[in-house]
Amino acid sequence: GRRTRLLKGLPATSTVEENAAAGVSVYTFNITVSPMSSEGVAILPTLVNSNPLTEAFDIERKGDLEFSVVTTGNPVLDYETMPKSFDLQIFVEDTMGRTDLNILTVQITDKNEHPVFRGNMAIQTVTIYVLEGTRMERIYQVDAADPENAELKYTLLPESVPFLIFESGAIFSTKVFDYEKDPHCYFLNITVTDPDGLNSTKTVNINIINVNDERPYFTTQQRIYRIPEEQSPGTVVANITAKDPDDENSPSRLFYSTQSSDRYFSINPSTGVLQVTGRIDRDAQSLRLHPNISVILRVEDCGGHASEMEITIIIEDINDNAPECNPSTFRKEANENMTAGTFLLDLRNYCKDIDVDPSNNQFSFTGLSGFGSNNFALESTVSGRLVMTESIDLENPANLGVEVYSLTVRVQDIACPNYTSKYPFYTSFDIIYIYIRIKPVNEFFPVFGDLSYEFNVPEITKVGSSIGRVNARDKDWPPSVITYSIVAGGGTRDYTNIFWISPTKGDVKILARLDYETTQKHILTVQASDQERTATASVTVNVLEVNDEEPVCSPNFYSFQIPVSLAVGTNINGFRIECQDRDSDPRSFRYFINEGNVNNHFIFSPCAGSNTSRLILASRFDYESGLDTNWIYRLHVYITDDNLLSARDKSTHLINTGTVTLSIRVIPNPTTVIATTPGFTVVTKRENLYSESAWYVPFVITLGSLLLLGLLGYLGFLLATWVRTCCPPAGKADGTPLIHFIFCLCSQTMTKLNTVFDGEARDPVTGKMYEFNTRSGARRWKKNDEPLQPAPAMQVTSSATGDSGQGSDRAEASSKKEPSGKKKEPTAETKPGAKPSAGQSETPGQDGLRLQKQKEEPEDRGLSSPAPQGRY
């Protein structure tokens, strides 16, 4: 039962040195296999676990049954940072199924290692920058360590450099560096050594940084310069140079400038070239007494260190001034026909020479030339007096078109200039320009091109349009500016002036609409003026007739009502229109209905060729089948004056159209039944006269009305109480009273009607639904929760109108409840198809009267506001 020992030589303990490379053998062992195991090992020796856990070891096969534990190098064994011992469990199994598990203990042994640099020195060459002039101090701290934590020693080579390193690794400078005198770079080899003599070396590079601590200085020695005056801008005066001790071995970064506010010179800030920038005039007032110019130059480096130097520039005079005239241009006027010998101008009063030397400031006037110079002359070359030699007439063909004479006179030094070859852009003379304008004299009257003008203008010409032009000239030269005006004519009864003329061009325009039917001809008097002399001409404006008037018809608006059963071909209510046109033949009228004629029920006869036409019903109304739905027709009738024009002329001629608006209401046939309930009508006619001063009248009327209404209400209440007491109903106690009292105030006829609404439609204005009676036309707004009613019999009571002749029909629906348990047979009075008796039927005249009064009511029985139940 004991476990079989397959691993020979285990358990065991072995050692390995730290930092061992991969593949170093740590321990070798063998495997013992049973003789019965013919095939050897089933599972090769395997590291199944390690304590502590690591991948630094592995097992390699040496022979058939010999194996070795070796290092993997991942990770590298480190005595200082890793565990000092590892327990490796090795497992093996043979083909017979026998297993063995043993432990190999591997101990890590220490090894002395080289010191190592840390920080930046461990990964690169450190470069240190030291400013010149820096005091002696620590400039860097070397950081190194020994893996065995031994004390290290620091050394520095070469020893000749001005640096020291202390035991702590701190590097100190031993002098104050001067960039201009000392080396600019040092290389230090830093060596660190442990007690066993192992060492490591790194290089430190120290660079000395230049600091701008020196003042630049001028190297130019010359201090006085001479230049002639009038040098062109950009002329080099001097080439100033300077140096900076801080930049001996590199290009200087110096900046040049001038400290004095000098307007003549400037210096290039980079090169130091001094140049002329402004005109230097030796004869100017500022240099006339002091021709020497002092310039203070400054040189500065980037650090603000500067030096200054003063130089003197002497301006040498040259003979460069010619005579000058101020002004050099003269403008004079002379009237035409001026006599010869007339004095015009003295030139010497305006000319001078500013040269200081008297020999250079003498000048003469010569060379009179230019257009028209033969008409003028100089008295002498010294005096410079200009006179006329002959008179000038602008209307003379020899002088026609000439208004201004251009003359030139040369003013020149008497002394010969000696600098023209050296300075060719200078001249020794001046030119005087003289412009003499010959002022014309107005000698002639304006003359129109025609004695009279005639313009034909259509009467529809737009206001502001030009209708023609007049033109006038005179013989004066240059041609005078002529202005035009209307001095007479061109007025009407409504407008003082309906024409306007352009003052400068002579274009005649209209200011108001022309009307051939009012005035066919306008005669104007147009005046032309050259500011001194005037002339007039007649202008006739013929107004041409154009068809610009539209037909005017009477009446242009009419409203009436027709019964639904009106016969086709009937002249509706005898209506006709009469039209007139101020500029068209009555035979040119054509009538047509443009809008509102739904289903074409209406036409006009005749439709063309007459100034009168009648409205005819062209087709019957059909509401029962639903073909017609409109009860109100608003017809827009157009009357054009193009009947006599051909189809081709209608596209080119002017056509006008008049309009007439008709409102037609179709009245349904009324439904009448015999009245079964009594009723009476009280008619009261009152006439009130009211003025604003009688303030008490409305107060008394209002108070009396309130008292009367209260009394009538109280009497009604007493009458209802008496009826309930004396005549109780046979059925339910809450039955409807048998007697209905109807009171009508004002001059109206009261009608009592049991109306049933058997149709519904939508109001096109408000969009609300309303109900109507298909026979009587009564309508009311529909309630959302009220169903459509059947069409039972209707009860109608009608009475004649009052004395005023203005009656109206009112209908009130009163639904009666029958006593329970009783049924009535339909009678002639209650059947829907029953006809009214002879004494109760309404005549067509009465029906028409009722419809007429409906039109006079404020609502016009429309649907703009809810209509009372049963009202037509």
Secondary structure, DSSP 8 states (H G I E B T S, - for coil): ------EET-SEEEEEETT--TT-EEEEEEE---TT-TT-EEEEEEEEEEES--SSEEEEE-SSSEEEEEE--SS---TTTS-SEEEEEEEEEETTS-EEEEEEEEEEE------EE-GGGGTS-EEEEEETT--S-EEEE--EE-TT----EEEEE-TTSSEEE-TTSEEEE-S---TTTS-SEEEEEEEEE-TTS-EEEEEEEEEEE----S--EE-----EEEEESS--TT-EEEE--EE-GGGTTS----EEEE-S--SSEEE-TTT-EEEE-S---TTSHHHHS--EEEEEEEEE-TTS-EEEEEEEEEEE-------EESSSEEEEEEETT--TT-EEEEGGGGEE---SSGGGS-EEEEEEEETTGGGEEES-TTT-EEEESS---TTSTTTTT--EEEEEEEEEESS--S-TTT-TT--SEEEEEEEEEEE----S--EESSSEEEEEEETT--TT-EEEE--EE-S-SS----EEEEEE----SS-S--EEE-TTT-EEEESS---TTT-SEEEEEEEEE-SS-EEEEEEEEEEE--S----EEE-SEEEEEEETT--TT-EEEEEEEEEE-TTS-GGG-EEEEEE--GGG-EEEES-BSSSEEEEEE-S----SSSS---SEEEEEEEEES-TTS-HHHHTTS---EEEEEEEEEEE---------S--------------TT-THHHHHHHHHHHHHHHHHHHHHHHHHHHHHHHS--SS-TT---S-------SS----EE-----EEEE-TTT--EEEE-TTT--EEE--TT----------EE-----TTS--------------TT------TTTSTT----TTT---HHHHHHHHHHHHHSTTTT-SSS---TT--
